[in-house]
Amino acid sequence: MAGKKWMPRWFYQLASPRWCYEFTGKLLPWFAAIAGLSLVGGVVWSLMFAPADYQQGNSFRIMYIHVPSAILAQSCYMLMAIAGAIGLIWKMKVADMVAYSCAPIGASMAVIALVTGAIWGKPTWGSWWVWDARLTSMLILLFLYMGVMAMHAAMESESMAAKAASVLSLVGLVNIPIIKYSVDWWNTLHQPATFTLTEKPAMPAEMWMPLLVMVIGFYCFFAVSLMMRLRTEILRRERRAGWVRELIVAGTSDKG
């Protein structure tokens, strides 16, 4: 009981599938609205108003998709690993559901990052793919996502699958700093970070501001996707619970 005193109340509320389902339902419209506005505004801004790069010309505009997807692929993996660790330590079902829901979204972002990187690399480096440290470590990240999803699909026991996937996620965390610092540790073709929170952006404001808007849009889109998948997973796993049955009955009555 002593360990519970320092834990915030919301931490234990999140352990309740019903509370989590209702809470995410309230957040969804807000995140969806911000995601829609940010993505539409960011795409229009980056394609129509941002100036062309003095070296790469208009081909640099793929950056507005590539950079947010690459950042999000890494952030999603860290969230998946953290949720997996919480599930292992505190046995929270909702944490396992979050980790399970993260994997397909993160894998999709990794694929987008790799594909857009290849499209960007062709005119820049003259090749669709090089075994660059940053590219290789990002490919490993995709394989880690696929491994997590494969474990969930291969094991009949959801609890055992969650434990195995969580261990793999935690082990794979070592790849995240490799992705981030590979351009500093090794001599690679990949350019350094476009902008960071601690340093002044290397590009003019009219270029990095639409990129920031796109990053915000991608994160809000990720939040919407995660909450939708999580809510579906909660209903699937808690389908025998009384509150889920009441929810289904209420929904059926509304349609009638």
Disulfide bonds with the S-S distance in Angstrom:
none
